[in-house]
Amino acid sequence: MRLKLGRPDLSDYAGYRDAPPATADSPLSVTWAGVTTLLIDDGESALMTDGFFTRPGLAAVGLRRLAPSAPRIDGCLARLGVERLEAVLPVHTHYDHVMDSAVVAERTGAKLVGGRSAAQVGLGHRLPEDRVVVATPGRAIELGRYEVTLIEGHHCPPDRFPGVITAPVVPPVKVSAYRCGEAWSTVVHHRPSGRRLLIVGSAGFMPGALAGQNADVVYLGVGQLGLQPESYLVDYWAETVRTVGARRVVLVHWDDFFRPLHAPLRALPYAADDLDVSMRVLTRLADADGVTMHLPVLWQRDDPWR
């Protein structure tokens, strides 16, 4: 934590909120719902990462035991128009990613797909065992009209709750129960259209892990990235965006997740991150590589391949 006061002003980056919206002819769309929650939908088959909608306040996180909020989850699924999902895929198992995942899977008939830590969250919610899938790193899984490959990565430093989850998580629990577990880079291949998408939920990387992968679009997590030395940001870009050959990047995990989604979004405070630093460095790298970069608009169906 730092002593720098305040938070970045999102109005400074209004010009980046211009990702192409989906149209009736779009074969695939992506809708952002805060942090790294993404709905990937072709109208017949859909996936979701994380599904984190409860977003408890800072005092609750620090002082209380946490449990998913059914009204918030149901309200957000309704806002997104989601009734059925093929799978829910937590990018790792900190509370701001996985806390609601099993409830979303239960509501939508989805499988919960991730590592062994995510499986413990699913089992703690009594999700049927046949709907809890432990992925093999680097091996594609068929989920409806998609092939999904989970590739091992690292959490952006510092990881405040490192380690794996070894027993079922039965809410309400302290925030420390949600240890990081496996941190994934998620490659989604939509078979009917051939479109490919990379989701990096945490601003961490494992050198060389994504070699041989390709994706047209990257949803790039930037949480805590602005606190790292500039050399880290350069390496992160090279190991993700440049490695997969993406031409468009959408930045996620910059919003203040202690604030509910019915309130206006704001950036994380400088004490926890520095979006200004991330934007300055990543914009320079994107310009040098000829990559288009955006900030997503909450609830908006986008077609980032357009």
C-alpha positions as CSV (number, residue, x, y, z in Angstrom):
1,M,0.0,0.0,0.0
2,R,1.2,3.6,-0.7
3,L,0.4,6.9,0.9
4,K,-0.4,8.7,-2.4
5,L,-3.9,10.1,-2.0
6,G,-6.8,10.1,-4.4
7,R,-7.4,8.0,-7.5
8,P,-7.1,8.4,-11.3
9,D,-9.8,10.4,-13.0
10,L,-11.5,8.2,-15.6
11,S,-12.6,11.2,-17.6
12,D,-9.0,11.5,-18.7
13,Y,-9.4,8.3,-20.6
14,A,-12.9,8.8,-22.1
15,G,-11.4,8.5,-25.6
16,Y,-10.4,4.9,-24.9
17,R,-14.0,3.8,-24.2
18,D,-14.6,3.2,-27.9
19,A,-14.4,-0.5,-28.5
20,P,-16.6,-1.5,-31.4
21,P,-20.1,-2.4,-30.2
22,A,-21.6,-5.7,-31.4
23,T,-24.2,-5.6,-34.1
24,A,-27.0,-8.1,-35.2
25,D,-24.5,-9.6,-37.6
26,S,-21.7,-10.1,-35.0
27,P,-20.9,-13.8,-34.8
28,L,-19.5,-13.4,-31.3
29,S,-19.7,-10.7,-28.6
30,V,-17.9,-9.9,-25.3
31,T,-19.6,-8.0,-22.5
32,W,-17.7,-6.6,-19.5
33,A,-19.3,-6.7,-16.1
34,G,-16.5,-5.3,-13.9
35,V,-13.1,-6.6,-12.7
36,T,-12.4,-9.6,-15.0
37,T,-16.0,-10.8,-15.4
38,L,-16.6,-11.3,-19.2
39,L,-19.6,-12.8,-20.9
40,I,-18.6,-14.4,-24.2
41,D,-21.7,-15.1,-26.3
42,D,-22.6,-16.1,-29.8
43,G,-26.4,-16.1,-29.2
44,E,-26.5,-19.9,-28.9
45,S,-23.7,-20.8,-26.5
46,A,-22.0,-18.6,-23.9
47,L,-19.1,-18.7,-21.4
48,M,-18.4,-16.4,-18.5
49,T,-15.2,-15.7,-16.6
50,D,-15.4,-15.1,-12.8
51,G,-19.0,-13.9,-12.5
52,F,-18.1,-11.6,-9.6
53,F,-21.1,-9.5,-8.8
54,T,-21.4,-9.3,-5.0
55,R,-18.6,-6.7,-4.7
56,P,-18.7,-6.3,-0.8
57,G,-17.4,-3.0,0.5
58,L,-13.9,-2.5,2.0
59,A,-15.1,-2.6,5.6
60,A,-16.9,-5.9,5.0
61,V,-13.9,-7.4,3.3
62,G,-11.6,-6.3,6.1
63,L,-13.8,-7.0,9.1
64,R,-16.5,-9.6,8.3
65,R,-17.0,-13.0,6.8
66,L,-18.0,-12.9,3.2
67,A,-20.8,-14.7,1.4
68,P,-22.2,-14.3,-2.1
69,S,-25.2,-11.9,-2.5
70,A,-28.0,-13.8,-4.3
71,P,-29.9,-10.6,-5.1
72,R,-26.9,-8.9,-6.7
73,I,-26.0,-12.0,-8.6
74,D,-29.5,-12.5,-9.9
75,G,-29.8,-8.9,-10.8
76,C,-26.6,-8.8,-12.8
77,L,-27.4,-12.0,-14.6
78,A,-30.7,-10.5,-15.6
79,R,-29.0,-7.3,-16.7
80,L,-26.7,-9.4,-18.9
81,G,-29.7,-11.4,-20.2
82,V,-28.0,-14.7,-19.0
83,E,-30.1,-17.7,-18.4
84,R,-27.8,-20.5,-19.5
85,L,-24.0,-20.8,-19.6
86,E,-21.7,-23.6,-20.8
87,A,-19.1,-22.8,-18.1
88,V,-17.9,-20.3,-15.5
89,L,-14.1,-20.0,-15.6
90,P,-12.5,-18.2,-12.6
91,V,-9.1,-16.7,-13.7
92,H,-7.8,-17.4,-10.2
93,T,-9.4,-18.0,-6.7
94,H,-9.0,-14.7,-4.9
95,Y,-12.4,-13.5,-3.6
96,D,-12.8,-10.8,-6.3
97,H,-12.8,-13.4,-8.9
98,V,-14.2,-16.7,-7.6
99,M,-16.5,-15.8,-4.7
100,D,-19.7,-15.9,-6.8
101,S,-18.5,-18.4,-9.5
102,A,-20.2,-21.5,-8.1
103,V,-23.5,-19.6,-7.5
104,V,-23.5,-18.3,-11.1
105,A,-22.8,-21.9,-12.3
106,E,-25.6,-23.2,-10.2
107,R,-28.0,-20.6,-11.5
108,T,-27.1,-21.1,-15.1
109,G,-26.6,-24.9,-15.3
110,A,-22.9,-24.3,-16.1
111,K,-19.8,-26.2,-15.3
112,L,-17.2,-24.6,-13.0
113,V,-13.9,-25.0,-14.8
114,G,-10.5,-24.2,-13.3
115,G,-7.8,-25.6,-11.1
116,R,-8.0,-27.7,-7.9
117,S,-8.5,-24.5,-5.9
118,A,-11.6,-23.5,-7.9
119,A,-12.9,-27.0,-7.5
120,Q,-12.8,-26.6,-3.7
121,V,-15.0,-23.5,-4.1
122,G,-17.5,-25.4,-6.2
123,L,-17.6,-28.3,-3.7
124,G,-18.1,-25.9,-0.8
125,H,-21.3,-24.7,-2.6
126,R,-22.4,-28.3,-3.1
127,L,-22.1,-28.0,-6.9
128,P,-22.6,-31.5,-8.3
129,E,-19.2,-33.2,-8.9
130,D,-19.9,-33.7,-12.6
131,R,-20.2,-30.0,-13.0
132,V,-16.8,-29.3,-11.4
133,V,-14.0,-29.6,-14.0
134,V,-10.3,-29.6,-13.0
135,A,-8.5,-28.5,-16.2
136,T,-5.2,-29.9,-17.4
137,P,-2.9,-26.9,-18.1
138,G,-2.4,-26.4,-21.8
139,R,-5.0,-28.9,-22.9
140,A,-8.1,-27.6,-24.8
141,I,-11.5,-28.4,-23.3
142,E,-14.7,-28.4,-25.4
143,L,-17.4,-26.3,-23.9
144,G,-20.4,-25.9,-26.2
145,R,-19.2,-24.1,-29.3
146,Y,-15.9,-23.2,-27.8
147,E,-12.5,-24.7,-27.2
148,V,-11.0,-23.3,-24.0
149,T,-7.3,-23.7,-23.0
150,L,-6.1,-22.7,-19.5
151,I,-2.4,-21.9,-19.4
152,E,-0.6,-21.5,-16.1
153,G,0.6,-18.0,-15.2
154,H,1.4,-15.9,-12.1
155,H,-0.4,-13.4,-10.1
156,C,0.8,-9.8,-10.2
157,P,2.9,-9.0,-7.2
158,P,2.1,-8.7,-4.4
159,D,-0.2,-11.7,-3.9
160,R,-1.8,-10.9,-0.6
161,F,-3.3,-14.4,-0.2
162,P,-0.9,-16.8,-1.9
163,G,-1.1,-20.6,-1.9
164,V,-3.8,-23.1,-2.9
165,I,-7.2,-23.9,-1.4
166,T,-7.1,-27.4,0.0
167,A,-10.5,-27.9,1.5
168,P,-14.1,-26.9,0.5
169,V,-14.9,-23.3,1.0
170,V,-18.3,-23.0,2.7
171,P,-19.4,-19.3,3.0
172,P,-19.5,-17.2,5.0
173,V,-15.7,-17.2,5.3
174,K,-12.9,-14.7,5.8
175,V,-11.4,-13.1,2.7
176,S,-8.2,-15.1,3.5
177,A,-10.0,-18.4,2.7
178,Y,-9.9,-17.4,-1.0
179,R,-6.2,-18.1,-1.7
180,C,-4.9,-17.4,-5.1
181,G,-4.7,-21.0,-6.3
182,E,-3.8,-21.4,-10.0
183,A,-3.6,-18.2,-12.0
184,W,-4.7,-18.8,-15.6
185,S,-4.3,-17.2,-18.9
186,T,-7.4,-18.3,-20.8
187,V,-7.5,-18.9,-24.5
188,V,-11.0,-19.1,-26.0
189,H,-11.4,-20.4,-29.6
190,H,-15.0,-19.9,-31.0
191,R,-15.1,-22.8,-33.5
192,P,-18.0,-21.6,-35.8
193,S,-16.3,-18.2,-36.5
194,G,-12.6,-19.1,-35.9
195,R,-12.3,-16.1,-33.6
196,R,-9.7,-16.4,-30.8
197,L,-9.5,-14.5,-27.6
198,L,-6.9,-14.4,-24.8
199,I,-8.0,-13.3,-21.3
200,V,-5.2,-12.5,-18.8
201,G,-7.1,-12.0,-15.5
202,S,-4.2,-10.9,-13.3
203,A,-1.3,-8.7,-14.4
204,G,1.2,-11.5,-14.0
205,F,3.0,-13.8,-16.5
206,M,5.1,-16.8,-16.7
207,P,7.9,-16.3,-19.3
208,G,7.4,-18.3,-22.4
209,A,4.1,-19.8,-21.2
210,L,2.0,-18.4,-24.2
211,A,4.6,-19.3,-26.9
212,G,2.8,-20.9,-29.8
213,Q,-0.6,-19.4,-28.9
214,N,-2.4,-16.9,-31.0
215,A,-5.3,-14.6,-30.4
216,D,-6.8,-11.6,-32.3
217,V,-7.9,-9.9,-29.2
218,V,-6.6,-9.7,-25.6
219,Y,-8.5,-8.7,-22.5
220,L,-5.6,-7.7,-20.4
221,G,-5.8,-7.4,-16.6
222,V,-4.0,-4.4,-15.2
223,G,-4.8,-4.7,-11.5
224,Q,-1.8,-3.6,-9.5
225,L,0.2,-3.2,-12.7
226,G,0.7,0.5,-12.2
227,L,2.7,-0.2,-9.0
228,Q,5.3,-2.2,-10.8
229,P,8.6,-0.9,-12.3
230,E,8.3,0.1,-15.9
231,S,10.4,-2.9,-17.0
232,Y,7.8,-5.2,-15.6
233,L,5.1,-3.5,-17.8
234,V,7.2,-3.9,-20.9
235,D,7.8,-7.6,-20.2
236,Y,4.2,-8.2,-19.4
237,W,3.1,-6.7,-22.7
238,A,5.7,-8.7,-24.6
239,E,4.8,-12.0,-22.9
240,T,1.1,-11.5,-23.6
241,V,0.0,-9.2,-26.3
242,R,3.1,-9.4,-28.5
243,T,3.5,-13.2,-28.1
244,V,0.0,-14.0,-29.3
245,G,0.1,-11.5,-32.1
246,A,-3.0,-9.5,-31.0
247,R,-4.1,-6.4,-32.9
248,R,-6.6,-5.2,-30.2
249,V,-6.3,-5.0,-26.4
250,V,-9.1,-4.2,-23.9
251,L,-7.9,-3.4,-20.4
252,V,-9.8,-4.9,-17.5
253,H,-9.5,-5.2,-13.7
254,W,-8.9,-1.4,-13.1
255,D,-12.3,-0.6,-11.5
256,D,-12.8,-0.2,-7.8
257,F,-14.4,-3.6,-6.9
258,F,-15.3,-2.4,-3.4
259,R,-18.1,-0.4,-5.1
260,P,-21.3,-2.1,-6.3
261,L,-22.1,-2.3,-10.0
262,H,-25.2,-0.1,-9.6
263,A,-22.9,2.8,-8.5
264,P,-20.9,4.8,-11.1
265,L,-17.6,3.1,-11.8
266,R,-14.3,4.6,-10.5
267,A,-10.7,3.5,-10.7
268,L,-8.9,1.8,-7.9
269,P,-7.2,4.4,-5.5
270,Y,-3.5,5.2,-5.9
271,A,-2.9,3.3,-2.7
272,A,-3.8,0.0,-4.4
273,D,-2.9,0.7,-8.1
274,D,-2.0,3.5,-10.5
275,L,-4.0,3.4,-13.7
276,D,-2.3,6.6,-14.9
277,V,1.1,4.7,-15.0
278,S,-0.4,1.7,-16.7
279,M,-2.1,3.9,-19.4
280,R,1.0,5.9,-20.0
281,V,3.3,2.9,-20.6
282,L,0.8,0.6,-22.3
283,T,-0.3,3.3,-24.7
284,R,3.3,3.8,-25.8
285,L,3.7,0.1,-26.3
286,A,0.5,-0.2,-28.2
287,D,1.4,2.7,-30.5
288,A,4.8,1.2,-31.2
289,D,3.2,-2.2,-32.1
290,G,0.3,-0.8,-34.1
291,V,-2.2,-2.3,-31.6
292,T,-5.5,-0.6,-30.8
293,M,-6.2,-0.3,-27.1
294,H,-9.5,0.3,-25.3
295,L,-11.2,0.6,-21.9
296,P,-14.5,-1.4,-21.9
297,V,-17.9,0.1,-21.1
298,L,-19.9,-1.6,-18.4
299,W,-22.8,-3.9,-19.8
300,Q,-22.0,-3.0,-23.4
301,R,-22.0,-5.9,-25.9
302,D,-18.8,-5.4,-27.9
303,D,-17.4,-7.0,-31.0
304,P,-13.7,-6.4,-30.6
305,W,-12.9,-8.3,-33.8
306,R,-14.6,-5.6,-35.9
